[in-house]
Amino acid sequence: MSEASRRIAALAIGAAIVAMAQALALAETKNVIVMVADGSGFNAWNATSMYQGRWDASRGKSTQVYDGPGWVAYGCSTFPLTTSKKPTGKGTQDADLVYAPGKAWGDIGAYGWLTKTYTDSAAAATALSTGTKTYNNAINWSDRNEPITPTVTERAKAAGKAAGVITTVQWCHATPAGFSNAHESERDNYEAIANQMLGGGVLDVIMGGGNPDFDNDGRPAGKRRECKYVGGEAVWKEIEAARGKAGATYKGFRPVSTKAEFEALVPGPAPSRVLGTAQVGTTLRQARAKKDTNDPARDTPVNPDLPDLPLMARAAINVLDDNPRGFFLMIEGGAVDWANHSNQPGRMIQEQMDFVAAVEAVIKWVETKSSWKDTLLVLTADHETGLIWGPKSDAKAFDPIVDHGKGAMPGFRYNSKTHSNSLVPLFAKGAGSERLADKVVGKDPVRGPYVDNTGVSAVVAEAVGK
């Protein structure tokens, strides 16, 4: 063998050793946490940072913890396989939906492409959970009209880990459903989805809203509302009956509902499986009675008797981290999307601040009870909603949002009441986060290198194990 050949062979062996070491490190990742700010694009994240006084104008970026040392940051593309609401049977990618910087930027005309080629939350959650693109409306269901398996929580359970999903909206809504063991051709089959989540033997923690006995302000409803978000009326009666008896469970889940019951899960020993249905009709706070939804400082106060996302995150982790093999947890700030659909700038910022506070709570747990060597944390969004840009963006395409300082609403406006095909933020830290660099699929002129949501799924799947 020549000297050049020996050098090439040595380099190849070295590269193989590095690859094996990376794979081993990923296989040993104990805990994987994915946090999704539903409907929250770059400008929603940035406007919130401006309002919080966490914005560095000289660098044009936030001073939030996820913009600090040790974090990797990319854009993320979110497009679906097709915008059909039903399986086409073809299983082929609609090429016009694929994110393309040349179509996404330019004059006002780009808005039209962005708002006609978007994913919904069901297809996006499916892609993040399974690594497979599908049609809008599908919960882990393929365009060829069959289930997509495994989901990330099914993968976690097969690896011996605990698994959970929590959200600020109904707990069987599209994003938590997509990250669960549910498989449905239509996202609105809420009752069926809820019962799959409860009876599949995969999830150990389920938390969110959707309580049929309470209204959107957290007050007892005069008449029981629809029970489809909790598995149907008969199921709900059994859940509530179990909650009323000390130590009783429903299908192995200990039901909780009051804020005090959520708080009791945070310290010390916890049940092995928990179903938390907060005492509110839909969202934890966004859907409450309106006062001033344009400015958080003048808005109706949030209900102090309801849990927030940081509390649910701490409670869920305390349940899941008893598993010696570790856990997978999806945490969704689901009502950012609801606020953006309704073009409520103040409530969007409230919901995103709640999400950021949950991120900080998770980081505190990692750094005090776990470690970045044992835990991978991924932050992203499933899609952008509202096409948020600066105050003149209706006439000047992509007019920048304006920072007015801490506690003052930034200058921006909505250009849509629906989703868009814009890139969304992607941040990660911890075991395996460096592997996102291998998943970069393009470079955007504004957002820089970007990863597709299926690439995010691939890294998460490797970390969870098979």
Phi and psi in degrees as a GROMACS rama.xvg file:
@    title "Ramachandran Plot"
@    xaxis  label "Phi"
@    yaxis  label "Psi"
@TYPE xy
-71.2946  163.971  SER-2
-60.6053  -40.4036  GLU-3
-63.0328  -40.58  ALA-4
-65.9006  -39.4984  SER-5
-62.7572  -40.3389  ARG-6
-64.7248  -42.757  ARG-7
-62.7068  -43.8638  ILE-8
-62.7493  -41.1038  ALA-9
-63.9492  -41.4495  ALA-10
-63.2896  -41.2955  LEU-11
-63.8588  -41.9208  ALA-12
-64.3342  -41.9336  ILE-13
-60.8516  -43.6474  GLY-14
-63.8892  -39.1016  ALA-15
-64.8852  -39.2373  ALA-16
-64.391  -43.1991  ILE-17
-61.5633  -44.3976  VAL-18
-62.6764  -41.2436  ALA-19
-64.7734  -39.6164  MET-20
-64.5608  -40.5086  ALA-21
-64.444  -43.4126  GLN-22
-63.8057  -40.0436  ALA-23
-63.9466  -42.5689  LEU-24
-61.0888  -41.2067  ALA-25
-66.6446  -39.8134  LEU-26
-63.9612  -25.387  ALA-27
-93.1786  2.73398  GLU-28
-63.4554  120.009  THR-29
-80.1818  -48.401  LYS-30
-122.213  136.263  ASN-31
-129.154  123.445  VAL-32
-124.258  123.266  ILE-33
-113.544  125.809  VAL-34
-115.698  125.883  MET-35
-119.178  118.429  VAL-36
-92.6038  97.6537  ALA-37
-62.7204  127.95  ASP-38
72.4244  17.9036  GLY-39
-109.647  103  SER-40
-86.1255  -175.665  GLY-41
-53.8146  -43.121  PHE-42
-74.4946  -24.1296  ASN-43
-69.9362  -43.8429  ALA-44
-62.1966  -45.1939  TRP-45
-69.5682  -40.8253  ASN-46
-61.9276  -38.7203  ALA-47
-64.7822  -41.6193  THR-48
-62.6356  -39.5706  SER-49
-62.5321  -46.5245  MET-50
-61.5628  -35.6651  TYR-51
-80.3822  -3.92945  GLN-52
73.996  25.9673  GLY-53
-115.622  56.2336  ARG-54
-136.402  128.096  TRP-55
-103.801  100.209  ASP-56
-63.9546  -31.5813  ALA-57
-66.4457  -30.0056  SER-58
-101.34  -11.9239  ARG-59
65.0339  35.9712  GLY-60
-151.395  166.962  LYS-61
-79.5623  167.316  SER-62
-109.134  20.4478  THR-63
-62.2207  159.269  GLN-64
-58.401  -34.058  VAL-65
-76.1826  -6.9115  TYR-66
-98.9635  14.2374  ASP-67
-96.7718  -172.127  GLY-68
-61.3817  143.85  PRO-69
89.5552  -9.13444  GLY-70
-95.6523  144.35  TRP-71
-102.249  147.802  VAL-72
-139.287  133.618  ALA-73
-144.212  172.123  TYR-74
-86.9411  167.183  GLY-75
-140.976  128.551  CYS-76
-88.7443  149.554  SER-77
-131.14  3.89165  THR-78
-56.8129  149.454  PHE-79
-87.1672  178.037  PRO-80
-70.5139  -49.2854  LEU-81
-144.165  162.416  THR-82
-94.449  9.81343  THR-83
-62.4002  152.306  SER-84
-94.4433  -3.76034  LYS-85
-137.481  160.676  LYS-86
-61.3743  136.722  PRO-87
-91.7562  -18.2523  THR-88
84.9277  -5.71048  GLY-89
-89.3262  -40.7393  LYS-90
70.2635  24.1386  GLY-91
-112.445  145.01  THR-92
-72.4538  128.418  GLN-93
-72.4868  111.116  ASP-94
-62.2254  -29.5712  ALA-95
-70.3762  -15.6874  ASP-96
-87.2946  -19.5316  LEU-97
-62.0017  131.024  VAL-98
-57.5663  129.432  TYR-99
-137.404  113.961  ALA-100
-52.8114  -35.8963  PRO-101
-64.6654  -26.2345  GLY-102
-91.1023  -26.5871  LYS-103
-82.5725  -19.3364  ALA-104
-125.914  160.655  TRP-105
134.503  -129.907  GLY-106
-93.1084  -172.586  ASP-107
-55.6188  -26.0891  ILE-108
-58.8896  -26.5506  GLY-109
-63.5245  -28.7872  ALA-110
-57.0917  -38.3123  TYR-111
-62.6955  -44.8972  GLY-112
-64.8712  -43.238  TRP-113
-61.9023  -36.763  LEU-114
-94.1649  6.4148  THR-115
-115.502  -8.23  LYS-116
-121.803  23.071  THR-117
-85.2314  161.558  TYR-118
-87.0447  157.48  THR-119
-97.2936  175.656  ASP-120
-67.8128  -31.3059  SER-121
-65.7481  -50.6339  ALA-122
-65.1188  -37.849  ALA-123
-66.9711  -43.5686  ALA-124
-65.0026  -37.6145  ALA-125
-60.8308  -44.7686  THR-126
-63.3023  -42.9177  ALA-127
-67.6748  -33.0957  LEU-128
-84.2082  -38.4169  SER-129
-112.188  -17.2341  THR-130
81.348  11.5471  GLY-131
-119.856  127.928  THR-132
-72.8689  146.644  LYS-133
-149.031  -177.321  THR-134
-79.3764  155.267  TYR-135
-62.2517  134.443  ASN-136
105.924  -11.0947  ASN-137
-91.2113  135.242  ALA-138
-107.73  98.8641  ILE-139
51.2163  44.8495  ASN-140
-133.093  136.859  TRP-141
-90.5707  164.623  SER-142
-68.2714  -14.2853  ASP-143
-93.4683  11.8267  ARG-144
67.4897  48.2131  ASN-145
-150.089  159.393  GLU-146
-63.3945  148.176  PRO-147
-103.771  122.579  ILE-148
-135.952  156.569  THR-149
-86.9412  156.375  PRO-150
-79.8364  170.588  THR-151
-65.9791  -34.6295  VAL-152
-74.2752  -33.5813  THR-153
-64.6534  -38.1664  GLU-154
-64.7058  -43.4271  ARG-155
-62.1459  -43.8148  ALA-156
-63.2139  -40.4213  LYS-157
-64.1321  -27.9245  ALA-158
-85.1205  2.31979  ALA-159
86.9814  10.1631  GLY-160
-91.5454  162.127  LYS-161
-80.5505  162.372  ALA-162
-148.367  144.583  ALA-163
-155.753  160.643  GLY-164
-137.438  135.723  VAL-165
-137.675  152.998  ILE-166
-156.005  163.177  THR-167
-94.284  2.77523  THR-168
-117.91  -165.938  VAL-169
-59.0775  138.538  GLN-170
-73.0427  -9.35019  TRP-171
-106.862  16.7268  CYS-172
-68.7835  175.903  HIS-173
-55.3613  -47.2573  ALA-174
-70.6395  -52.1768  THR-175
-60.6632  -34.8519  PRO-176
-63.1164  -43.7515  ALA-177
-62.8902  -31.765  GLY-178
-88.388  0.367156  PHE-179
-95.8936  -161.052  SER-180
-94.8706  8.79465  ASN-181
-76.0383  145.97  ALA-182
-138.15  107.929  HIS-183
-141.614  142.677  GLU-184
-75.2402  -18.9123  SER-185
-134.262  127.887  GLU-186
-64.276  -24.224  ARG-187
-81.1234  1.87421  ASP-188
-79.5012  60.2129  ASN-189
-60.282  -43.3795  TYR-190
-62.8275  -43.8764  GLU-191
-64.8088  -42.0823  ALA-192
-62.1798  -46.0406  ILE-193
-58.2481  -43.1795  ALA-194
-70.671  -31.0477  ASN-195
-66.2648  -41.436  GLN-196
-63.6131  -39.5357  MET-197
-75.1964  -33.9449  LEU-198
-106.531  1.90723  GLY-199
-80.2167  -12.2979  GLY-200
69.9271  17.6228  GLY-201
-105.091  -47.5836  VAL-202
-84.8868  139.161  LEU-203
-106.42  -20.9432  ASP-204
-135.603  129.875  VAL-205
-133.34  126.144  ILE-206
-143.755  143.7  MET-207
168.754  -160.488  GLY-208
-98.3354  -157.125  GLY-209
96.1946  20.6993  GLY-210
-73.6564  120.423  ASN-211
-75.372  -7.74773  PRO-212
-96.0698  3.17057  ASP-213
-136.017  153.526  PHE-214
-90.2623  -173.232  ASP-215
-74.4621  -8.31758  ASN-216
-99.7029  5.94768  ASP-217
77.3947  20.2593  GLY-218
-100.409  147.911  ARG-219
-55.0569  130.834  PRO-220
-75.677  139.789  ALA-221
-62.9857  -30.928  GLY-222
-137.06  138.372  LYS-223
-56.4938  128.593  ARG-224
-77.9603  -179.024  ARG-225
-62.0117  143.322  GLU-226
-104.478  10.1664  CYS-227
-63.2635  -27.9424  LYS-228
-75.9723  -9.16988  TYR-229
-122.699  20.3739  VAL-230
96.0137  4.26078  GLY-231
104.528  161.583  GLY-232
-64.139  -41.0849  GLU-233
-63.8979  -41.2499  ALA-234
-64.7407  -43.5755  VAL-235
-62.8774  -39.0687  TRP-236
-61.3708  -39.3751  LYS-237
-69.1569  -38.427  GLU-238
-62.3885  -47.6772  ILE-239
-67.1034  -34.8266  GLU-240
-63.1886  -40.2943  ALA-241
-67.5611  -38.0259  ALA-242
-63.4533  -30.8196  ARG-243
-78.0339  -5.67627  GLY-244
-116.194  128.005  LYS-245
-56.4559  125.419  ALA-246
77.8919  -4.59185  GLY-247
-74.5077  156.629  ALA-248
-133.576  161.548  THR-249
-117.441  114.543  TYR-250
50.8093  36.7933  LYS-251
89.5609  -9.63576  GLY-252
-90.8583  133.06  PHE-253
-83.8815  114.214  ARG-254
-75.7208  139.12  PRO-255
-132.973  157.222  VAL-256
-147.388  -43.3683  SER-257
-77.9682  160.363  THR-258
-59.6072  -40.4378  LYS-259
-61.1347  -36.0825  ALA-260
-68.991  -36.5267  GLU-261
-65.8969  -44.2194  PHE-262
-61.8513  -34.0364  GLU-263
-67.643  -16.2742  ALA-264
-81.5907  -14.3975  LEU-265
-76.2563  -48.8794  VAL-266
-93.2734  149.32  PRO-267
66.5091  -160.588  GLY-268
-62.3834  147.369  PRO-269
-136.269  158.916  ALA-270
-58.7996  156.125  PRO-271
-73.7844  -25.7762  SER-272
-141.149  138.964  ARG-273
-137.542  135.999  VAL-274
-114.416  113.241  LEU-275
-110.856  113.056  GLY-276
-116.291  96.6238  THR-277
-58.6325  152.988  ALA-278
-81.3428  68.3002  GLN-279
-153.258  148.219  VAL-280
-65.3964  -53.5001  GLY-281
-122.914  -83.0603  THR-282
-96.2126  159.019  THR-283
-66.4023  -28.9697  LEU-284
-149.784  -33.8089  ARG-285
-59.4487  -36.5304  GLN-286
-88.8881  9.81476  ALA-287
-66.4371  167.601  ARG-288
-53.0781  139.4  ALA-289
-85.1081  142.131  LYS-290
-127.638  -71.1012  LYS-291
-138.124  98.1312  ASP-292
-85.2805  5.18011  THR-293
-96.9291  -13.9946  ASN-294
-145.137  114.241  ASP-295
-56.4181  -30.4869  PRO-296
-69.0144  -23.5155  ALA-297
-111.357  8.67423  ARG-298
-83.3208  165.097  ASP-299
-58.4938  130.553  THR-300
-59.7333  148.189  PRO-301
-71.747  155.345  VAL-302
-73.4545  115.457  ASN-303
-71.3801  -9.7965  PRO-304
-90.6732  4.07092  ASP-305
-108.775  146.783  LEU-306
-69.0249  154.152  PRO-307
-106.263  178.303  ASP-308
-66.2779  -39.6516  LEU-309
-59.3911  -39.86  PRO-310
-64.3082  -45.6694  LEU-311
-62.7556  -37.5404  MET-312
-63.2127  -45.7752  ALA-313
-63.997  -41.508  ARG-314
-64.0645  -46.4492  ALA-315
-61.741  -44.1652  ALA-316
-64.1761  -38.6164  ILE-317
-65.44  -28.7678  ASN-318
-73.7039  -46.8258  VAL-319
-75.8161  -30.709  LEU-320
-76.5488  2.76463  ASP-321
-75.007  -16.8068  ASP-322
-74.5822  120.625  ASN-323
-65.0249  -19.2612  PRO-324
-85.6963  -8.53986  ARG-325
99.0477  -164.768  GLY-326
-155.872  163.717  PHE-327
-117.186  136.108  PHE-328
-139.742  130.034  LEU-329
-104.735  127.233  MET-330
-118.457  119.154  ILE-331
-114.63  127.451  GLU-332
-86.5071  79.4464  GLY-333
-73.5238  -24.8923  GLY-334
-89.5658  -0.303269  ALA-335
-57.3836  -43.063  VAL-336
-62.4636  -42.5271  ASP-337
-61.7316  -42.4659  TRP-338
-64.6307  -41.2496  ALA-339
-69.5977  -37.4532  ASN-340
-59.8098  -37.3549  HIS-341
-87.7523  3.56852  SER-342
52.8769  52.3312  ASN-343
-109.677  89.5971  GLN-344
-61.496  -40.8677  PRO-345
-65.7497  -43.4549  GLY-346
-72.3869  -29.8802  ARG-347
-59.432  -45.8387  MET-348
-65.5036  -38.9883  ILE-349
-59.1879  -45.8437  GLN-350
-67.1056  -38.6737  GLU-351
-69.9359  -35.1673  GLN-352
-64.2765  -38.2514  MET-353
-62.2671  -40.3894  ASP-354
-63.4166  -46.4317  PHE-355
-61.1327  -40.1462  VAL-356
-63.2354  -35.8539  ALA-357
-67.4029  -39.3751  ALA-358
-57.6644  -45.82  VAL-359
-63.8377  -37.0856  GLU-360
-65.2944  -40.9621  ALA-361
-65.2925  -44.3001  VAL-362
-60.7507  -40.7821  ILE-363
-60.5336  -41.0938  LYS-364
-63.4532  -44.7867  TRP-365
-57.9957  -45.3933  VAL-366
-82.5413  -11.5164  GLU-367
-114.195  -30.0144  THR-368
-115.086  -17.1954  LYS-369
-131.641  -140.612  SER-370
-165.825  163.117  SER-371
-72.677  -16.4079  TRP-372
-72.903  -30.5368  LYS-373
-97.6934  -12.174  ASP-374
-130.288  136.715  THR-375
-109.872  126.782  LEU-376
-118.344  124.695  LEU-377
-120.179  131.45  VAL-378
-118.623  131.869  LEU-379
-162.89  -168.75  THR-380
-132.1  158.088  ALA-381
-83.0788  -25.5647  ASP-382
-174.697  171.058  HIS-383
-96.7995  145.425  GLU-384
-130.196  136.227  THR-385
99.9377  -13.4156  GLY-386
45.2231  60.8582  LEU-387
-76.1002  124.475  ILE-388
-144.574  -171.615  TRP-389
-66.6045  174.681  GLY-390
-63.9839  -20.6521  PRO-391
-107.41  14.646  LYS-392
-71.3294  -9.07843  SER-393
-74.0606  -23.4749  ASP-394
-111.726  -30.2238  ALA-395
-116.732  108.875  LYS-396
-56.1763  131.043  ALA-397
59.1542  34.7636  PHE-398
-56.7827  130.327  ASP-399
-66.6904  147.781  PRO-400
-69.3594  157.047  ILE-401
-117.859  127.707  VAL-402
-81.5011  121.412  ASP-403
-108.479  10.4356  HIS-404
96.7298  168.467  GLY-405
-60.5264  132.597  LYS-406
79.7567  -0.554889  GLY-407
-112.947  138.587  ALA-408
-63.139  127.959  MET-409
-63.8891  159.12  PRO-410
-83.6988  112.005  GLY-411
-159.72  167.583  PHE-412
-143.594  159.324  ARG-413
-88.7357  141.548  TYR-414
-114.456  8.28313  ASN-415
-163.712  160.615  SER-416
-112.573  14.0045  LYS-417
-129.291  -170.761  THR-418
-78.0548  168.697  HIS-419
-137.166  166.502  SER-420
-92.8524  19.7993  ASN-421
-67.2141  153.36  SER-422
-63.9673  152.146  LEU-423
-121.107  163.701  VAL-424
-69.9083  152.812  PRO-425
-143.402  119.597  LEU-426
-126.981  147.661  PHE-427
-154.2  151.143  ALA-428
-149.285  148.335  LYS-429
105.742  -163.452  GLY-430
-59.4753  116.18  ALA-431
89.6409  -3.74795  GLY-432
-62.2013  -28.9197  SER-433
-66.0834  -19.7155  GLU-434
-70.7229  -14.3212  ARG-435
-61.7109  -27.7578  LEU-436
-59.8116  -31.7451  ALA-437
-72.0909  -13.9285  ASP-438
-102.555  4.61861  LYS-439
-62.2112  129.957  VAL-440
-113.098  -8.15703  VAL-441
-175.918  173.798  GLY-442
-125.676  118.27  LYS-443
-87.0018  141.409  ASP-444
-66.6525  -20.2674  PRO-445
-106.839  -46.2551  VAL-446
-94.3011  -10.1004  ARG-447
82.717  -158.045  GLY-448
-58.2227  141.516  PRO-449
-136.589  153.516  TYR-450
-114.872  146.464  VAL-451
-82.1694  156.378  ASP-452
-62.3168  -26.1685  ASN-453
-70.1493  -28.4163  THR-454
-69.4346  -38.3071  GLY-455
-59.5914  -45.2387  VAL-456
-58.984  -40.1941  SER-457
-62.9299  -43.3022  ALA-458
-65.8399  -42.9793  VAL-459
-63.6729  -42.4185  VAL-460
-61.8404  -42.0792  ALA-461
-62.7301  -37.7327  GLU-462
-70.4103  -38.8217  ALA-463
-67.1512  -38.8141  VAL-464
103.038  170.478  GLY-465
